[in-house]
Amino acid sequence: MADKQATVYIVDLGASMGSYNIGRPETDLEYILKYLWDRITTTVSNGRKTDTIAVVGFRTDGSDNSLFRNDENYSNISILSPMSQFLMPQIRGLKKLLAPSSTDQGDGISALVVALDIIEKYCKRLKYIRNVVLLTNGTGDFDFDGINDIIGQIKEQKINLTVLGVDFDDLEFGFEEQDKSLAKAETEKALKQLCNQCDGMYGTLSEAIEEIQRPRTKKTRPIHSFRGRLSIGNESINPRSTLLIDVERFPRTMVAKPPTASSFSVSPEQDIVDGSLHKIRNTRTFQVEDGDAPGKAIDIDQEDMAKGYLYGRTIVPISAEDQEIVKFNTEASLKIVGFIPKSGFERPLCLSNSNIIIASKANDEAIMALSSVIHALYELDSLAIGRLVTKDDKSPVMVAMAPIIEPDFECLVEVQLPFAEDTRQYKFAPLDTVKTITGKVLDKHRFIPTQELQEAMDDYVDSMDLTNLEGLNDPLLPFAQPEDIFSPVLHRIQQVIRARAIAPDNDRIPEISPILLNYSTTPLGLDPEEDFDRLRQAADVCLVPTKAKGKKVGKGKPLSGLDVGKLLEERTKSRRIDKNNPVPEFRQMVASVQQRGDIKPLVQQMGDIIKDIIRCSTADAQYGRAIECLRVLREDCISLEAFEFYDSFIRELKSFTEAGRRDFWSRVRKDKLGLVLPTEDFRSKATIEESNRLYYGR
């Protein structure tokens, strides 16, 4: 469970916050709200009930706080939102209140005292991370009398104070406002001194807004996925020589996934923005075909179902009782089965996220024993191979464990390994060697690169080398540091969700954050275009015409200028399909037809051959050959958009088989070689009922 947090945002709402400064197209308040809404929506997106927020406004038109009842120094300070978990209703309610007031009266330090009072009353003596964030342009009143008592209270409650100002000077960030008023300069100096005395953070708002553009990783308190014993040796055979260490397993890295969408319903006369959404509940029913039942299907309960596994084209059912018999029984354990040198481990073998294995925190003997194992692996530069079962009766996995030793931390990093069935071994011919049938090695061949091509390829690869580039944020670091690379999909979706939550009526979505596009273009230090042009010339790359999809009746003019179809037309008309080689010859003759009318006689010839094969077959010995011819005939008729020829023949074939070859028709029905349905050719008018009548004779 993550630590509980309580945060109070103090927002300056004075009349001066509605002014435009240093050429910005937005007011000071709008500039502040860019930061405020990002912080609030990020907290809301985490969805933790223990992350609470309160918002206090000062220099407001009215006064709404508990301290004002006894002291007029707390006037023009209002609690805009009390301490609570922020959800969509709180966001919409707060949005209506965040506007410049008509006054500049109201003390910023008094607003700070109100925020401290909110935290003290809410958190009491409980364990909380306490945060106070003050957002202002520094032009209002700030009474620093009695500031030492306030600093003492901040330290006593361990409150993290952050002060961010519009156009505050920050030499480290490289910003200094010109022609600043003396009053604002004195306020900035005093606020900075306040932060220094209570170990707070002080800065200009420009730096904070620039920082929030950088995506933030979500840190969660890990939960152990295994708690048991790490064993070295065979306890069942020789328990005295077996080492047993109490360990725990925690995730080290996890894949961050974009938030998933859910389905909701809203009435037509209601507005989606008003929050009147109703979650949709899904129900699932299971049915089996029954021709005598209404709707030709009956419902069944899930308890009456059994799992079926495909064995070829046959479904093999296995009942729950049988599954219990064949279940592989295991016990939760982590056993080291061997050791390998670190140099022999290939990174592509990793199949999972990484986890860490540490000794049980309350067991000093286990801590000492595991530390010995870790140091031994580190000194021998080796990895441990283990068999892991995280829970009883769960499938075992093989894992590799590597040692990590840091000044204040030691552990084993574990990743899952593949079994033999998980890997595929392929052999490829060498790219730089060509042998003839007799075994002679050729020096020159169209598959062997020339010296010019090899040099051009080497230069092209070198021109795209990223190892020589400097880091985007630090020139001393290599290019593309892992901590600087973010998932564009994940953070873009979160950015759009936050923007739509704040402004649901705005049809425009925000621009993509520039930091997500840092690695979307070729770095400035690389220029591979010139080398690529030289490589293309050396390789003699030519444009290949796009291959036409599907078959069409009537070919276009060939590149050679010869009308091959016309040359073969007469030959095709006079030639008959050989019964001994029907499939290749049928397809060859179909490919050369020029008119739709030439297809029908070929279908008739192929149909006569199929019926002849069936007629002459001894029992079902030749049925497989007839089915293959029938399948080819059906596929080619569909691709040639001449399915009606096939439908006519299949009806004729049904009558033919009823005369004494009914067993062959069962093969046709099994392979689903009946009428062509609209799902296969949209011009077909055949229905499923008509197809079933043909299959079953109903």
Secondary structure, DSSP 8 states (H G I E B T S, - for coil): ----EEEEEEEE--GGGG---TT-SS-HHHHHHHHHHHHHHHHHHHT-TTEEEEEEEES-SS-B-GGGGT-GGGTTEEEEEEEEE--HHHHHHHHHH-S--S----BHHHHHHHHHHHHHHHHTTS--EEEEEEEE-S-SB---TTHHHHHHHHHHTTEEEEEEETT--BTTTTB--TT--HHHHHHHHHHHHHHHHTT-EEEEHHHHHHHHTS----------SEEEEEEES-TTT-GGG-EEEEEEEEES-----------EE--TTS-GGGT--EE------EEEE-TTSGGGEEEE-GGG--EEEEETTEEEEE-HHHHHHH------EEEEEEEEEGGG--GGG--S--EEEEE-TT-HHHHHHHHHHHHHHHHHTEEEEEEEESSTT---EEEEEEEEEETTEEEEEEEEE--GGG--------TT-EE-TT--EES--TTS--HHHHHHHHHHHHHT--TTSB-SS-TTSBSS-GGG---HHHHHHHHHHHHHHH-TT--S-----GGGGTTSS--TT---HHHHHHHHHHHT---------S--SS----TTS--HHHHHHHHHHH----TTSHHHHHHHHHHT--SGGGHHHHHHHHHHHHHHHHHH-STTTTHHHHHHHHHHHHHHHHHTT-HHHHHHHHHHHHHHHTTT-HHHHHHHHHTT-SS--TTT-TT----HHHHHHHHH--
